[in-house]
Amino acid sequence: MKLLVLGCETMREGVVVTAIFLVVGIVLILAGVKVVPDFAYMKHIVLLVGFLLMLFAPVILVSTFLISVLPGAKKKMDECEH
């Protein structure tokens, strides 16, 4: 499977995407509560997107970790410079 290929860049990208999702999710939730007007359910839509981003942040991080502990991933991870 080409999707389960793990490397140094994949690990870094997983952590960066997790951080971005978490920060953007928090910002959207705060914006939905404080800034967005209650017009055509916009407040609910912004809150939903924020909660979804916050929900997917740990899912991405855990899935990246689980891919890293698959058999055969250790030799690829030994080549990384930390």
C-alpha positions as CSV (number, residue, x, y, z in Angstrom):
1,M,0.0,0.0,0.0
2,K,1.4,3.3,-1.0
3,L,-0.7,5.2,1.6
4,L,1.1,3.6,4.5
5,V,4.5,4.6,3.5
6,L,6.2,6.3,6.4
7,G,9.2,8.5,6.4
8,C,10.7,11.4,8.3
9,E,8.8,13.9,6.2
10,T,5.5,12.1,6.8
11,M,6.0,12.1,10.5
12,R,6.7,15.9,10.5
13,E,3.8,16.6,8.2
14,G,1.5,14.6,10.5
15,V,2.5,16.7,13.5
16,V,2.3,20.0,11.6
17,V,-1.2,19.2,10.2
18,T,-2.3,18.2,13.7
19,A,-1.1,21.5,15.1
20,I,-2.7,23.5,12.3
21,F,-6.1,21.7,12.7
22,L,-6.0,22.3,16.4
23,V,-5.2,26.0,16.2
24,V,-7.7,26.7,13.4
25,G,-10.4,24.7,15.2
26,I,-9.9,26.7,18.3
27,V,-9.9,30.0,16.4
28,L,-13.1,29.0,14.5
29,I,-14.9,28.0,17.7
30,L,-14.0,31.3,19.3
31,A,-15.0,33.2,16.2
32,G,-18.3,31.3,16.1
33,V,-19.1,32.2,19.6
34,K,-17.9,35.8,19.7
35,V,-17.8,37.3,16.2
36,V,-20.0,35.5,13.6
37,P,-23.5,37.0,13.5
38,D,-26.5,34.7,13.9
39,F,-27.5,34.9,10.2
40,A,-28.7,31.8,8.2
41,Y,-27.1,29.4,10.7
42,M,-23.6,30.7,10.0
43,K,-22.8,30.5,13.7
44,H,-23.7,26.8,13.7
45,I,-21.8,26.1,10.6
46,V,-18.6,27.8,11.8
47,L,-18.9,26.0,15.2
48,L,-19.4,22.7,13.4
49,V,-16.3,23.1,11.2
50,G,-14.3,24.2,14.3
51,F,-15.4,21.1,16.2
52,L,-14.6,18.8,13.3
53,L,-11.1,20.2,12.9
54,M,-10.5,19.8,16.7
55,L,-11.9,16.2,16.4
56,F,-9.6,15.3,13.5
57,A,-6.5,16.7,15.1
58,P,-5.9,13.8,17.5
59,V,-7.2,11.3,15.0
60,I,-4.4,12.4,12.6
61,L,-1.8,12.3,15.3
62,V,-2.8,8.8,16.6
63,S,-3.0,7.4,13.1
64,T,0.5,8.7,12.3
65,F,1.8,7.1,15.5
66,L,0.0,3.8,14.7
67,I,1.6,3.8,11.2
68,S,5.0,4.4,12.8
69,V,4.7,1.2,14.9
70,L,3.9,-1.1,12.0
71,P,6.3,-3.9,11.3
72,G,9.1,-2.7,9.0
73,A,8.7,1.0,9.9
74,K,11.6,0.8,12.4
75,K,14.3,0.6,9.8
76,K,12.8,3.6,7.9
77,M,12.6,5.6,11.1
78,D,16.2,4.8,12.1
79,E,17.4,6.8,9.1
80,C,15.8,10.0,10.4
81,E,17.7,12.8,11.9
82,H,15.9,14.1,14.9
